[in-house]
Amino acid sequence: MTPRVICADYYTGLVHPGGAFQLNVMLTWGMRTNARTGQTIEFHNWTEAFRSLPLNRMDEASGRDVDFWKDWVEHDAYDDYWEEFNDETRWGDIIAPAFNMGGWYDLYAAQTFSNYNGLRQNGGSEDAKRSKLIVGPWPHALSTSPKTGDVDFGAPSMVDLESLEERWFDYWLKGIDNGVVDEPPLRLFIMGANRWRDEYEWPLARTEWQNWHLHSAGQANTLLGDGCLSIDPPGEEHPDRYTYDPRYPAPTTGGNNCCSPHIVPWGPQDQRPVEMRSDVLCYTSDPMETDLEVTGPIKVVLYAATDCTDTDWTAKLVDVSPSGYAMNLCDGILRARFRESLTSPSLLDPGNVYAYEIDLGVTGNVFKKGHRIRLEISSSNFPRFDRNLNTGGSLAGGTEMRQARQTVHHSRQYPSHIVLPVIPAT
């Protein structure tokens, strides 16, 4: 097999990452695939469509009546509906070797690595355990241009994937000993350095896991605030506060989106317009004294409180160049009611501080000398994800909205941080 941009767990990997609903992908793709042949979606007023409520009637508000849409939104927790086609429970059933292909800015970026590891470690044959993976600086369309979003990664970022497929099939189907299985199984394009590198495992065995802590004097709002990011643990610091209003959510600006970039752009984009919002906290490091490579899975451990019984927490890793250009690398979301379990949601006690682990996906990037690392914390990324209405009510059928007053802690007791997979320089 040569699967390109493929999901494994359709609950966390596609429809409900972090328990939130991946609205843009599901609505645009769902409307396009709701009949026997592909449907045009160009006539929709997408601004209105994304904002229509309740969620379980959004298909009707968009002019379609889609049964599978209602299934997607009604099954908001992981249950038998999702278990039935979760490939992560069936690696042993797969005996065909796979040459996986993915992109850092594909919506399945993390799932591509799950597929790779699943087959390498638990495939149902020795052949399946010889599977491979290539990941470039690409969106869902993969290697169609050196430019992804508004960043040009250079001509070397382009790869003739069809020729790689041909070599793979020549070996396995024609018995041509071309050495393809003797080469390193993992090939990664490292952004920033803009070069390809071969590897043997994921995460990389030489990874140094570093906790970079949030700091501020309580005014981390916007990129002009006093938020900073460093490896130094926090002291007794004032928390940061903002108000999340689902009527005015933070807009999606690039990222791991699919599949209509003319509707919702994908890839790296300048995040500064988003970072000027008062409901976006920005924690920025000092300029790098030397190049720092961050390659691997990313997560944020956030200690936070809200005055609501449910809300969302979002996080985004950003590479800030000396010019100020803020390039998004990866991001994630966690719906608070799913903080402990994706199968058994539980509401919050307003005002209590909880620990949240937010999965930001994966990246491979060198923060060049003079660049800075930035972490954004907020509560919305719309319309990539649906809006949490903050009521604690039905996610599928809710229409009432309320503001959420959010508090993000960073102190000795509540050391909020991002875990960075740092790769030592060679």
C-alpha positions as CSV (number, residue, x, y, z in Angstrom):
1,M,0.0,0.0,0.0
2,T,1.0,3.7,-0.4
3,P,-1.6,5.4,1.7
4,R,-1.6,9.2,1.5
5,V,-2.9,11.5,4.3
6,I,-4.8,8.7,6.1
7,C,-6.7,8.7,9.4
8,A,-6.7,5.8,11.9
9,D,-8.9,6.9,14.8
10,Y,-11.7,8.8,13.2
11,Y,-12.9,10.2,16.6
12,T,-9.8,12.0,17.8
13,G,-8.0,12.0,14.5
14,L,-10.8,13.7,12.4
15,V,-14.2,14.4,13.8
16,H,-13.8,15.2,17.5
17,P,-10.1,16.1,18.2
18,G,-9.8,16.8,21.9
19,G,-13.6,16.3,22.2
20,A,-14.3,19.4,20.1
21,F,-16.0,19.2,16.7
22,Q,-13.7,19.8,13.6
23,L,-16.3,22.0,12.0
24,N,-14.7,23.3,8.8
25,V,-13.5,20.0,7.6
26,M,-16.7,18.1,8.4
27,L,-19.1,20.7,7.0
28,T,-17.3,21.5,3.7
29,W,-16.3,17.9,3.1
30,G,-19.6,16.5,4.3
31,M,-21.6,18.8,2.0
32,R,-19.3,17.8,-0.9
33,T,-19.8,14.1,-0.3
34,N,-23.4,13.8,0.7
35,A,-24.5,12.2,-2.6
36,R,-23.4,9.5,-5.1
37,T,-21.2,12.0,-6.9
38,G,-19.2,15.0,-5.7
39,Q,-21.3,18.0,-5.0
40,T,-20.4,21.7,-5.6
41,I,-20.1,23.7,-2.4
42,E,-19.3,27.0,-4.0
43,F,-22.7,28.5,-3.7
44,H,-22.9,28.3,0.1
45,N,-22.6,31.4,2.3
46,W,-20.0,29.8,4.5
47,T,-19.8,32.7,7.0
48,E,-23.5,32.1,7.8
49,A,-23.3,28.3,7.5
50,F,-20.5,27.9,10.1
51,R,-22.4,30.2,12.6
52,S,-25.8,28.5,12.3
53,L,-27.1,26.7,15.4
54,P,-28.0,24.2,16.6
55,L,-25.1,22.1,15.4
56,N,-27.3,19.1,14.6
57,R,-29.3,21.1,12.1
58,M,-26.4,22.9,10.5
59,D,-26.7,20.6,7.5
60,E,-30.3,21.7,7.0
61,A,-29.4,25.4,7.4
62,S,-26.8,24.8,4.6
63,G,-29.4,23.4,2.3
64,R,-28.8,19.7,2.7
65,D,-30.3,16.9,4.9
66,V,-27.4,14.7,5.8
67,D,-28.0,11.7,8.0
68,F,-24.3,11.1,8.7
69,W,-23.9,14.7,9.8
70,K,-26.4,14.1,12.6
71,D,-24.5,11.0,13.5
72,W,-21.2,12.8,13.7
73,V,-22.5,15.6,16.0
74,E,-24.8,13.4,18.2
75,H,-22.0,11.0,19.0
76,D,-19.9,13.6,20.6
77,A,-18.2,11.2,23.0
78,Y,-16.2,8.1,22.0
79,D,-18.6,5.2,21.9
80,D,-19.4,2.0,19.9
81,Y,-20.2,4.2,16.8
82,W,-16.6,5.3,16.6
83,E,-15.1,2.0,17.9
84,E,-16.5,0.1,15.0
85,F,-14.1,1.7,12.5
86,N,-11.1,2.6,14.7
87,D,-8.1,1.2,12.9
88,E,-5.9,1.7,15.9
89,T,-7.4,-1.4,17.4
90,R,-6.7,-3.5,14.3
91,W,-3.0,-3.2,13.4
92,G,-2.6,-6.9,13.7
93,D,-5.2,-7.5,11.0
94,I,-3.1,-5.6,8.4
95,I,-0.5,-7.7,6.6
96,A,0.4,-5.4,3.7
97,P,3.5,-3.2,4.0
98,A,2.6,0.5,3.7
99,F,4.6,3.5,2.4
100,N,2.8,6.2,4.3
101,M,2.9,9.8,3.0
102,G,1.9,12.9,5.0
103,G,2.5,16.6,5.6
104,W,3.2,18.7,8.7
105,Y,0.2,20.9,7.8
106,D,-2.2,18.1,6.9
107,L,-5.1,17.5,9.2
108,Y,-3.9,13.9,9.6
109,A,-0.3,14.9,10.4
110,A,-0.3,13.1,13.8
111,Q,-2.4,10.2,12.6
112,T,0.2,9.6,9.8
113,F,2.7,8.8,12.5
114,S,0.2,6.7,14.4
115,N,-0.3,4.6,11.2
116,Y,3.5,4.3,10.8
117,N,4.1,3.3,14.4
118,G,1.1,1.0,14.4
119,L,2.3,-1.0,11.5
120,R,6.0,-1.0,12.4
121,Q,5.3,-2.2,16.0
122,N,2.1,-4.2,15.7
123,G,1.5,-5.0,12.1
124,G,0.1,-8.5,11.3
125,S,3.1,-9.6,9.3
126,E,6.9,-9.1,9.1
127,D,6.3,-7.3,5.8
128,A,3.9,-4.9,7.4
129,K,6.5,-4.2,10.1
130,R,8.8,-2.9,7.3
131,S,6.4,0.0,6.5
132,K,7.8,3.5,5.8
133,L,6.8,7.1,6.1
134,I,7.7,10.4,4.4
135,V,6.5,13.8,5.8
136,G,7.1,17.1,4.0
137,P,6.1,20.7,4.8
138,W,2.9,20.1,2.9
139,P,-0.9,20.5,3.4
140,H,-3.4,17.7,2.6
141,A,-2.7,18.0,-1.1
142,L,1.0,17.0,-0.3
143,S,3.8,17.8,-2.7
144,T,2.0,20.1,-5.3
145,S,4.0,23.3,-4.7
146,P,7.0,24.5,-2.8
147,K,4.7,27.0,-1.2
148,T,2.3,26.0,1.6
149,G,0.1,28.7,3.0
150,D,2.2,31.9,2.6
151,V,5.6,30.3,3.1
152,D,7.8,29.0,0.3
153,F,9.9,26.1,1.6
154,G,12.1,26.0,-1.5
155,A,12.4,23.7,-4.5
156,P,14.0,20.8,-2.4
157,S,10.8,20.5,-0.5
158,M,9.1,19.1,-3.6
159,V,9.2,15.3,-4.0
160,D,8.0,13.1,-6.9
161,L,5.7,10.9,-4.8
162,E,4.6,8.8,-7.7
163,S,8.2,7.7,-8.3
164,L,8.5,6.7,-4.7
165,E,5.3,4.7,-5.1
166,E,6.6,3.0,-8.2
167,R,9.8,1.9,-6.4
168,W,7.7,0.6,-3.5
169,F,5.5,-1.4,-5.8
170,D,8.4,-2.6,-7.9
171,Y,9.9,-4.2,-4.8
172,W,6.8,-5.8,-3.3
173,L,4.8,-6.6,-6.5
174,K,7.5,-7.3,-9.1
175,G,10.3,-8.6,-6.9
176,I,12.8,-6.0,-8.1
177,D,15.6,-5.8,-5.5
178,N,16.0,-2.0,-5.6
179,G,17.0,-1.5,-2.0
180,V,13.9,0.4,-1.0
181,V,13.4,-1.6,2.2
182,D,17.1,-1.3,3.2
183,E,16.9,2.5,3.4
184,P,15.9,4.3,6.6
185,P,12.1,3.9,7.2
186,L,11.4,7.5,8.1
187,R,12.2,10.6,5.9
188,L,11.3,14.0,7.4
189,F,11.6,17.6,6.0
190,I,12.8,19.8,8.9
191,M,11.3,23.2,8.5
192,G,13.5,26.3,9.4
193,A,16.6,24.4,8.2
194,N,14.6,23.4,5.1
195,R,16.3,20.1,4.6
196,W,15.4,16.4,4.4
197,R,16.7,14.0,7.0
198,D,16.4,10.2,7.4
199,E,15.4,8.8,10.8
200,Y,14.6,5.3,12.2
201,E,11.9,5.8,14.9
202,W,9.2,8.2,16.1
203,P,9.6,10.0,18.4
204,L,13.3,10.3,17.7
205,A,15.3,8.2,20.2
206,R,17.7,11.2,21.0
207,T,14.9,13.5,21.9
208,E,15.4,15.7,25.0
209,W,12.0,16.5,26.4
210,Q,12.0,20.0,27.8
211,N,9.3,21.8,29.8
212,W,9.1,25.5,28.7
213,H,7.1,27.4,31.3
214,L,4.6,30.2,31.0
215,H,5.4,33.4,32.8
216,S,3.8,36.9,33.2
217,A,2.9,39.6,35.6
218,G,-0.7,39.0,34.8
219,Q,-0.9,40.8,31.5
220,A,-0.1,38.3,28.8
221,N,-3.0,39.4,26.6
222,T,-2.0,40.0,23.0
223,L,1.5,39.8,21.6
224,L,2.2,43.3,23.2
225,G,1.6,41.9,26.7
226,D,4.1,40.7,29.3
227,G,3.8,37.0,28.7
228,C,7.1,35.1,28.3
229,L,8.2,31.5,27.8
230,S,11.3,30.0,29.3
231,I,12.8,26.8,30.7
232,D,12.9,28.4,34.2
233,P,10.1,27.2,36.5
234,P,7.6,29.8,37.6
235,G,7.6,31.5,41.0
236,E,4.6,33.1,42.7
237,E,3.2,34.9,39.7
238,H,-0.2,36.6,38.9
239,P,-2.5,34.5,36.7
240,D,-3.6,35.8,33.3
241,R,-7.3,36.4,32.6
242,Y,-9.5,36.9,29.5
243,T,-13.1,36.7,28.4
244,Y,-14.1,34.2,25.8
245,D,-17.3,35.1,24.0
246,P,-18.6,32.5,21.5
247,R,-20.3,35.3,19.6
248,Y,-16.9,36.7,18.8
249,P,-14.5,33.7,18.5
250,A,-10.8,33.8,17.6
251,P,-10.6,33.2,13.8
252,T,-8.8,30.3,12.3
253,T,-5.7,31.6,10.5
254,G,-4.1,28.7,8.6
255,G,-3.1,25.5,10.3
256,N,-3.9,21.8,9.7
257,N,-7.1,22.5,7.8
258,C,-8.8,20.7,4.9
259,C,-10.0,20.6,2.2
260,S,-11.0,24.0,0.8
261,P,-8.2,26.5,1.3
262,H,-10.2,29.2,-0.6
263,I,-12.9,28.9,2.2
264,V,-10.6,28.4,5.2
265,P,-6.9,28.8,4.5
266,W,-4.4,26.1,5.4
267,G,-0.7,26.0,6.2
268,P,1.5,28.6,7.8
269,Q,0.1,32.1,8.0
270,D,1.0,35.2,9.9
271,Q,-0.6,34.9,13.3
272,R,-0.1,38.5,14.4
273,P,-3.7,39.6,13.6
274,V,-5.0,36.9,15.9
275,E,-2.4,37.7,18.5
276,M,-3.7,41.2,18.8
277,R,-6.9,40.0,20.3
278,S,-7.4,40.5,24.1
279,D,-8.7,36.9,24.4
280,V,-5.4,35.4,23.1
281,L,-2.6,35.1,25.6
282,C,0.9,35.1,24.1
283,Y,4.0,33.7,25.9
284,T,7.2,34.5,23.9
285,S,10.7,33.4,24.6
286,D,13.9,35.4,24.3
287,P,15.6,35.2,20.9
288,M,17.4,31.9,20.3
289,E,21.1,32.3,20.9
290,T,21.7,29.2,18.7
291,D,19.5,27.1,16.4
292,L,17.0,25.0,18.4
293,E,15.4,22.0,16.7
294,V,11.9,20.9,17.9
295,T,10.8,17.7,16.2
296,G,8.2,15.4,17.6
297,P,4.8,15.4,19.3
298,I,3.8,18.5,21.2
299,K,1.6,18.9,24.2
300,V,0.7,21.7,26.6
301,V,-0.1,21.1,30.3
302,L,-2.4,24.0,31.3
303,Y,-3.6,24.8,34.8
304,A,-6.8,26.9,34.3
305,A,-10.1,27.9,35.7
306,T,-13.4,29.2,34.3
307,D,-16.7,30.5,35.7
308,C,-18.6,28.1,33.5
309,T,-19.4,24.4,33.7
310,D,-17.8,23.8,30.3
311,T,-15.5,25.6,27.9
312,D,-12.7,25.1,25.5
313,W,-8.9,25.6,25.8
314,T,-6.8,26.0,22.7
315,A,-3.0,26.2,22.3
316,K,-0.8,27.0,19.3
317,L,3.0,26.8,18.8
318,V,4.5,29.6,16.7
319,D,7.9,30.5,15.3
320,V,8.5,34.2,15.5
321,S,11.2,35.6,13.1
322,P,13.3,38.7,13.8
323,S,10.9,40.7,11.6
324,G,8.0,39.8,13.8
325,Y,6.4,37.4,11.3
326,A,4.6,34.7,13.4
327,M,4.5,31.3,11.7
328,N,2.1,28.8,13.1
329,L,3.6,25.3,13.5
330,C,0.9,23.2,15.1
331,D,-2.1,23.7,17.4
332,G,-4.8,21.8,19.4
333,I,-7.9,22.0,21.4
334,L,-9.4,20.4,24.5
335,R,-13.1,20.5,25.4
336,A,-13.1,20.8,29.2
337,R,-15.8,18.2,29.8
338,F,-13.6,15.6,28.1
339,R,-10.5,16.5,30.2
340,E,-10.6,13.1,32.1
341,S,-12.2,10.8,29.6
342,L,-13.4,10.9,26.0
343,T,-16.0,8.3,26.8
344,S,-17.5,9.7,30.0
345,P,-17.6,13.5,29.9
346,S,-17.9,15.4,33.2
347,L,-18.7,19.1,33.7
348,L,-16.6,21.5,35.7
349,D,-17.1,23.1,39.1
350,P,-16.9,26.8,38.2
351,G,-13.8,28.6,39.7
352,N,-11.9,25.4,40.4
353,V,-8.4,25.0,38.9
354,Y,-8.0,21.9,36.7
355,A,-5.0,20.5,34.9
356,Y,-5.6,20.1,31.1
357,E,-3.4,18.2,28.7
358,I,-3.8,19.7,25.2
359,D,-2.5,17.7,22.3
360,L,-1.0,20.0,19.7
361,G,-0.1,17.3,17.1
362,V,3.4,17.1,15.6
363,T,6.0,19.3,14.0
364,G,9.6,19.3,12.7
365,N,11.1,22.8,12.9
366,V,14.3,24.6,13.6
367,F,13.9,27.8,15.5
368,K,16.8,29.6,13.9
369,K,19.2,31.9,15.8
370,G,17.4,35.1,16.5
371,H,13.9,33.5,16.3
372,R,11.6,33.2,19.3
373,I,9.3,30.5,20.4
374,R,5.7,31.6,21.1
375,L,2.8,29.8,22.7
376,E,-0.7,31.1,22.2
377,I,-3.5,30.2,24.7
378,S,-7.1,30.9,24.0
379,S,-10.5,29.3,23.9
380,S,-11.5,29.2,20.3
381,N,-10.2,28.6,16.8
382,F,-13.2,29.1,14.6
383,P,-14.3,27.7,12.2
384,R,-11.7,25.0,12.3
385,F,-13.4,23.9,15.5
386,D,-17.0,24.5,16.6
387,R,-17.6,27.1,19.3
388,N,-18.1,25.9,22.9
389,L,-21.2,27.8,24.0
390,N,-20.0,27.6,27.6
391,T,-23.4,26.5,29.0
392,G,-22.6,22.9,29.8
393,G,-25.6,21.9,27.8
394,S,-26.1,19.7,24.7
395,L,-23.2,20.1,22.3
396,A,-25.4,19.0,19.3
397,G,-28.6,20.8,20.2
398,G,-27.5,23.9,22.1
399,T,-28.3,27.5,20.9
400,E,-27.9,29.5,24.1
401,M,-24.5,31.2,24.5
402,R,-22.7,32.8,27.5
403,Q,-19.4,34.4,28.1
404,A,-16.7,32.6,29.9
405,R,-14.2,34.3,32.2
406,Q,-11.0,32.4,32.0
407,T,-8.0,32.3,34.3
408,V,-4.7,30.7,33.3
409,H,-2.3,30.0,36.2
410,H,1.5,29.7,36.2
411,S,3.0,29.4,39.6
412,R,4.9,26.9,41.8
413,Q,1.6,25.2,42.6
414,Y,0.3,25.4,39.0
415,P,3.3,25.2,36.6
416,S,1.7,25.5,33.2
417,H,4.1,24.6,30.5
418,I,4.6,23.3,26.9
419,V,6.6,20.1,26.4
420,L,9.0,20.5,23.6
421,P,10.8,17.6,21.9
422,V,14.3,19.2,21.5
423,I,16.7,17.4,19.1
424,P,20.4,18.0,20.1
425,A,22.6,19.5,17.5
426,T,25.0,17.2,15.8
